[in-house]
Amino acid sequence: MTDSGSGGSVQHRARGVLPGLLLSLKVGAATVALSRMVPAASPALVAILLGAALANSPLVHPALQPGLDVAARTVLRAGIVLLGLQLALGDVLALGPVVIAAIVTVVAVGVGSGLLIGRLLRLPADLTALISCGFSICGAAAVAGISGVLAGAHRDRDPERAAQHETRTATAVALVVVFGTLMIPLMPVLAHLLELPQETAGIWTGLSVLEVAQVVAAGSLIGDPALSAAVVVKLGRVLMLAPVAAVVTLSLRRAAAESVEGDDGGGAAGVPLIPGFILGFLVAVAVRSTGILPEPVLGLAQPAQALLLAAAMFALGTGVRISLLRGVGGRPVVLAALVLVVVTGTGLAGALLAA
C-alpha cells in the first residue's frame, strides 16, 4: 500500500507540473522559431516579455506555477549544461596567452567594476551581481547561473524576497538582451571607424558583446575572419562562468561565517563550491573537447540548448510583477550601461594587444 501511495503521489506531482512546463516549452519553441525568421528577435527577450505579459494579465492560473518553477530551475540548468557542448578547450588554448589573458581581464575588470558601481548606486547586492556577471561573462546564461547560486544560499527566505529575486533576475536578463542587441550594429560601425583588421575586430567583438548569438550576428556583419575569431573568444568567456560561480559561492560562505544571524548563514554554508549544473557544464565542455561526439549530435545540441534557455526565460518572465518593477527604477540601467562601457573598453585594449 505504501508503494502504491508513493507512486500515486509522484504521478500527481508530475500531472501538476505538466501544464506550466509544457507552456514554457511551447513558448520557447515559438521564440526560437521566430528568431530563425527574424534574427533580431532574441528568443530570451521575446520569451521574457511574453512571460511578463502573462504574469500581469488575468490569464495566469495558479495551476501553471509548479511547472513554471521547474522550467525556471531544472530546465534552465539543463540549458546551461548543454551550452558547454559548444565549447572545446583546444579552440580556446589555440587563441594564445595574450587573448586568454584578455578574456580573464575583461571578466575580472567587468565584474569588479560592476560590483563597485552597484554599491555606489546603492543597488541591491543580488541585482548588482547579476548585472555585473551577465555583462562580463556570457549574458543571460551567466545571469541565470549566478542567480541559481544566490538562490541556493537563501533556500528558506520568505515568498516576498523570493519574488524580488526572480524580478531582479528577469530585469538583469532583459538588460543583457537589450544592450547586447544594440551592440550588434554598433560593433561593426566602431570597428570600421577605428579601421581595425577583421581578425582584431573579431577578437574585440568576442571580448565585448554579451550573448553568443549576438556575437555571431555582429561578427557576421564584419566578415568571416572576424566571425571565426569572435565566436571562439566568446566561448572562452563562457568558460569563465565556472570560476566566477565558485568565487561567488566562496563569498557567500565567508559572509555566512561572519553573520551573526544563523538563518541566512545555514543556507549559504550549504551551497556547494561548484553547483551541480555548473559541474555538468564543465563535463559537457570536457566531452566536447575529446572530439568523441559526432557532428550530428552537436548539431542537435545547439537548438536544444536554445529551446531550453528560451523556455526558462519565459518562466522567469512570469515572476516579473509590475508592482515590484516600480521599485527597480533607472539605476540598474545606469549600472548596465557603465559596465558595458568598461567591458567594451577593456576588450578593445585586449584586442589591440593581441593584434
C-alpha positions as CSV (number, residue, x, y, z in Angstrom):
1,M,0.0,0.0,0.0
2,T,2.9,2.4,0.8
3,D,4.5,1.9,-2.6
4,S,1.2,2.4,-4.4
5,G,0.5,5.6,-2.4
6,S,4.0,6.8,-3.1
7,G,3.6,6.1,-6.9
8,G,0.3,7.9,-6.9
9,S,1.9,10.9,-5.2
10,V,4.6,11.0,-7.8
11,Q,2.1,10.8,-10.6
12,H,0.0,13.5,-9.0
13,R,3.1,15.8,-8.8
14,A,4.0,15.1,-12.4
15,R,0.5,16.0,-13.6
16,G,0.7,19.2,-11.6
17,V,4.0,20.1,-13.3
18,L,2.9,19.4,-16.8
19,P,0.7,22.5,-17.6
20,G,3.3,25.1,-16.8
21,L,6.2,23.1,-18.1
22,L,4.6,22.4,-21.5
23,L,3.5,26.0,-21.8
24,S,7.1,27.1,-21.2
25,L,8.5,24.7,-23.8
26,K,5.9,25.7,-26.4
27,V,6.6,29.4,-25.9
28,G,10.4,28.6,-26.0
29,A,10.0,26.7,-29.3
30,A,7.9,29.5,-30.8
31,T,10.5,32.2,-29.8
32,V,13.4,30.1,-31.3
33,A,11.4,29.6,-34.5
34,L,10.7,33.3,-34.6
35,S,14.4,34.1,-34.2
36,R,15.2,31.9,-37.3
37,M,12.8,34.0,-39.4
38,V,13.7,37.4,-37.7
39,P,17.3,37.2,-36.4
40,A,16.9,40.5,-34.5
41,A,14.2,38.9,-32.4
42,S,16.1,37.5,-29.5
43,P,14.4,34.3,-28.0
44,A,15.4,35.3,-24.5
45,L,14.0,38.8,-24.7
46,V,10.8,37.8,-26.5
47,A,10.3,34.9,-24.0
48,I,10.7,37.2,-21.0
49,L,8.3,39.8,-22.4
50,L,5.7,37.1,-23.1
51,G,6.2,35.7,-19.6
52,A,5.8,39.2,-18.0
53,A,2.7,39.8,-20.1
54,L,1.1,36.6,-18.9
55,A,2.1,37.3,-15.2
56,N,0.3,40.7,-15.3
57,S,-2.8,39.5,-17.1
58,P,-5.9,37.8,-15.8
59,L,-5.0,34.8,-17.9
60,V,-2.4,33.4,-15.5
61,H,-3.6,30.4,-13.5
62,P,-2.2,29.1,-10.2
63,A,-2.1,25.6,-11.8
64,L,0.7,26.8,-14.0
65,Q,3.0,27.7,-11.2
66,P,4.6,24.2,-10.4
67,G,5.6,23.7,-14.0
68,L,6.9,27.3,-14.3
69,D,9.1,26.7,-11.2
70,V,10.5,23.6,-12.8
71,A,11.2,25.5,-16.1
72,A,12.9,28.3,-14.2
73,R,15.2,26.0,-12.3
74,T,15.6,22.5,-13.8
75,V,15.1,23.4,-17.5
76,L,17.3,26.4,-17.1
77,R,20.2,24.4,-15.6
78,A,19.8,21.7,-18.3
79,G,20.2,24.5,-20.9
80,I,23.4,25.8,-19.2
81,V,24.8,22.2,-19.3
82,L,24.1,21.9,-23.0
83,L,25.8,25.3,-23.5
84,G,29.1,23.5,-22.6
85,L,28.9,21.4,-25.7
86,Q,29.5,24.5,-27.8
87,L,33.0,24.9,-26.3
88,A,36.2,22.9,-26.9
89,L,39.2,23.7,-24.7
90,G,41.6,23.2,-27.6
91,D,40.0,26.0,-29.5
92,V,40.4,28.4,-26.5
93,L,44.0,27.4,-25.9
94,A,44.8,28.0,-29.6
95,L,43.9,31.7,-29.1
96,G,47.3,32.1,-27.3
97,P,48.3,33.6,-24.0
98,V,47.6,37.2,-24.8
99,V,44.0,36.6,-25.8
100,I,43.4,34.2,-22.9
101,A,44.8,36.9,-20.6
102,A,42.4,39.4,-22.2
103,I,39.4,37.1,-21.6
104,V,40.3,36.8,-17.9
105,T,40.9,40.5,-17.6
106,V,37.7,41.5,-19.2
107,V,35.7,39.3,-16.9
108,A,37.6,40.3,-13.8
109,V,37.5,44.0,-14.5
110,G,33.9,43.9,-15.7
111,V,32.6,42.1,-12.6
112,G,34.8,44.0,-10.2
113,S,33.8,47.4,-11.6
114,G,30.2,46.4,-11.7
115,L,30.2,45.5,-8.0
116,L,31.8,48.8,-7.1
117,I,29.5,50.9,-9.3
118,G,26.4,49.0,-8.0
119,R,27.5,49.7,-4.4
120,L,27.9,53.4,-5.2
121,L,24.5,53.4,-6.8
122,R,23.1,51.7,-3.7
123,L,21.5,48.9,-5.7
124,P,20.6,45.5,-4.1
125,A,23.6,43.2,-3.9
126,D,22.0,40.4,-5.8
127,L,20.9,42.7,-8.7
128,T,24.3,44.2,-8.9
129,A,26.0,40.8,-9.0
130,L,23.5,39.5,-11.7
131,I,24.1,42.5,-14.0
132,S,27.8,42.6,-13.5
133,C,28.2,38.9,-14.3
134,G,25.8,38.9,-17.2
135,F,27.5,41.8,-18.9
136,S,31.0,40.5,-18.2
137,I,30.7,36.7,-18.9
138,C,28.0,35.3,-21.2
139,G,24.8,37.2,-20.9
140,A,21.5,35.5,-19.9
141,A,23.2,32.2,-19.1
142,A,25.6,33.9,-16.7
143,V,22.7,35.8,-15.0
144,A,20.8,32.5,-14.7
145,G,23.8,30.6,-13.4
146,I,24.7,33.2,-10.7
147,S,21.0,33.6,-9.8
148,G,20.9,29.8,-9.1
149,V,23.9,30.2,-6.8
150,L,22.4,33.1,-5.0
151,A,19.0,31.4,-4.7
152,G,20.7,28.3,-3.2
153,A,22.1,30.4,-0.4
154,H,18.7,31.5,0.7
155,R,16.5,28.5,0.4
156,D,14.5,29.4,3.5
157,R,13.7,33.0,2.6
158,D,10.1,34.3,2.6
159,P,8.0,34.5,-0.6
160,E,8.3,38.2,-0.9
161,R,12.1,38.0,-1.0
162,A,11.9,35.1,-3.5
163,A,9.6,37.2,-5.8
164,Q,12.0,40.1,-5.6
165,H,14.9,37.9,-6.5
166,E,13.0,36.5,-9.5
167,T,12.1,40.0,-10.7
168,R,15.7,41.1,-10.4
169,T,16.9,38.1,-12.3
170,A,14.4,38.8,-15.1
171,T,15.5,42.5,-15.0
172,A,19.1,41.6,-15.4
173,V,18.4,39.2,-18.3
174,A,16.2,41.9,-20.1
175,L,19.0,44.4,-19.7
176,V,21.6,41.9,-21.1
177,V,19.4,41.2,-24.1
178,V,18.5,44.9,-24.9
179,F,22.1,46.2,-24.6
180,G,23.5,43.2,-26.3
181,T,21.1,43.6,-29.3
182,L,22.2,47.3,-29.6
183,M,25.8,46.1,-29.8
184,I,25.1,44.0,-33.0
185,P,25.1,47.0,-35.4
186,L,27.3,49.1,-33.2
187,M,30.4,46.9,-33.2
188,P,30.8,46.8,-37.0
189,V,30.4,50.6,-37.1
190,L,33.0,51.1,-34.4
191,A,35.4,48.6,-36.0
192,H,35.1,50.4,-39.3
193,L,35.7,53.9,-37.7
194,L,38.8,52.6,-35.9
195,E,40.0,50.9,-39.1
196,L,40.6,47.6,-37.3
197,P,41.7,44.5,-39.3
198,Q,38.9,41.9,-39.4
199,E,40.6,39.4,-37.0
200,T,41.3,42.2,-34.5
201,A,37.7,43.4,-34.8
202,G,36.5,39.8,-34.3
203,I,38.6,39.4,-31.1
204,W,37.2,42.7,-29.8
205,T,33.6,41.6,-30.6
206,G,34.1,38.3,-28.8
207,L,35.5,40.2,-25.8
208,S,32.8,42.8,-25.6
209,V,29.4,41.5,-26.9
210,L,27.2,39.8,-24.4
211,E,25.3,36.8,-25.8
212,V,26.8,34.1,-28.1
213,A,24.0,34.6,-30.6
214,Q,24.7,38.4,-30.6
215,V,28.4,37.8,-31.2
216,V,27.6,35.6,-34.2
217,A,25.3,38.3,-35.6
218,A,27.8,41.1,-35.0
219,G,30.8,39.1,-36.3
220,S,29.0,38.1,-39.5
221,L,28.3,41.7,-40.3
222,I,32.1,42.4,-40.1
223,G,33.2,39.4,-42.1
224,D,34.1,35.7,-42.0
225,P,37.6,36.2,-40.4
226,A,36.0,38.3,-37.7
227,L,33.2,35.9,-37.1
228,S,35.6,32.9,-36.6
229,A,37.7,34.8,-34.1
230,A,34.7,36.4,-32.3
231,V,32.9,33.1,-31.6
232,V,36.0,31.3,-30.2
233,V,36.9,34.3,-28.0
234,K,33.3,34.5,-26.8
235,L,33.2,30.8,-25.9
236,G,36.3,31.4,-23.9
237,R,34.4,34.0,-21.9
238,V,31.6,31.4,-21.4
239,L,34.1,29.1,-19.7
240,M,34.7,31.8,-17.1
241,L,31.2,31.1,-15.7
242,A,32.5,28.2,-13.6
243,P,35.3,30.0,-11.7
244,V,33.1,33.1,-11.2
245,A,30.3,30.9,-9.7
246,A,32.9,29.3,-7.4
247,V,34.1,32.8,-6.3
248,V,30.5,33.9,-5.6
249,T,30.0,30.7,-3.6
250,L,33.1,31.3,-1.5
251,S,32.0,34.9,-0.9
252,L,28.6,33.6,0.3
253,R,30.3,31.2,2.7
254,R,32.5,33.9,4.1
255,A,29.6,36.1,4.6
256,A,27.7,33.3,6.3
257,A,30.7,32.6,8.6
258,E,30.8,36.3,9.6
259,S,27.0,36.6,10.0
260,V,25.5,36.9,13.5
261,E,22.2,35.7,12.2
262,G,22.0,32.0,11.8
263,D,19.1,31.6,9.4
264,D,20.9,33.1,6.3
265,G,24.2,31.5,7.3
266,G,23.0,28.0,7.3
267,G,21.7,28.3,3.7
268,A,24.9,29.9,2.4
269,A,27.2,27.4,4.1
270,G,25.3,24.5,2.4
271,V,25.9,25.8,-1.1
272,P,28.5,23.5,-2.9
273,L,31.6,25.2,-4.2
274,I,30.7,24.2,-7.7
275,P,26.9,23.8,-8.1
276,G,25.8,20.7,-9.9
277,F,24.7,22.3,-13.1
278,I,28.0,24.2,-13.4
279,L,29.8,20.9,-12.9
280,G,27.6,19.5,-15.6
281,F,28.6,22.4,-17.8
282,L,32.3,21.6,-17.2
283,V,31.7,17.9,-18.0
284,A,30.0,18.9,-21.3
285,V,33.0,21.1,-22.2
286,A,35.3,18.1,-21.4
287,V,33.2,15.8,-23.6
288,R,33.2,18.3,-26.5
289,S,36.9,18.7,-26.1
290,T,37.6,15.0,-26.6
291,G,36.0,15.1,-30.0
292,I,34.1,11.9,-29.5
293,L,30.7,13.4,-30.2
294,P,29.8,13.3,-33.9
295,E,28.7,16.5,-35.7
296,P,25.0,15.5,-36.0
297,V,24.8,15.2,-32.2
298,L,26.5,18.6,-31.7
299,G,24.1,20.0,-34.4
300,L,21.1,18.8,-32.3
301,A,22.6,20.1,-29.0
302,Q,22.6,23.8,-30.2
303,P,18.9,24.2,-30.9
304,A,18.0,22.0,-27.9
305,Q,20.1,24.4,-25.7
306,A,18.4,27.4,-27.3
307,L,14.9,25.9,-26.7
308,L,15.6,25.1,-23.0
309,L,17.0,28.5,-22.2
310,A,14.1,30.3,-24.0
311,A,11.6,28.2,-22.1
312,A,13.4,29.1,-18.8
313,M,13.4,32.8,-19.7
314,F,9.6,32.6,-20.3
315,A,9.2,31.1,-16.8
316,L,11.5,33.7,-15.3
317,G,9.4,36.4,-17.0
318,T,6.3,35.2,-15.2
319,G,8.0,36.2,-12.0
320,V,8.0,39.9,-13.1
321,R,5.3,41.8,-11.4
322,I,4.6,45.5,-12.3
323,S,4.3,46.3,-8.6
324,L,7.8,45.0,-8.0
325,L,9.3,46.6,-11.1
326,R,8.3,50.0,-10.0
327,G,10.8,49.7,-7.2
328,V,13.7,48.9,-9.6
329,G,14.0,52.4,-11.1
330,G,16.6,53.6,-13.6
331,R,19.7,52.8,-11.6
332,P,20.0,49.3,-13.0
333,V,20.1,50.8,-16.5
334,V,22.9,53.1,-15.4
335,L,24.8,50.2,-14.0
336,A,24.3,48.1,-17.1
337,A,25.5,51.0,-19.4
338,L,28.6,51.7,-17.3
339,V,29.6,48.0,-17.1
340,L,29.2,47.7,-20.8
341,V,31.5,50.7,-21.4
342,V,34.1,49.2,-19.1
343,V,33.9,45.7,-20.7
344,T,34.0,47.2,-24.2
345,G,36.9,49.5,-23.4
346,T,38.9,46.7,-21.7
347,G,38.1,44.4,-24.7
348,L,39.4,46.9,-27.2
349,A,42.7,47.2,-25.2
350,G,43.0,43.4,-25.2
351,A,42.2,43.1,-28.9
352,L,44.8,45.7,-29.8
353,L,47.5,44.0,-27.7
354,A,46.7,40.7,-29.4
355,A,47.0,42.2,-32.9
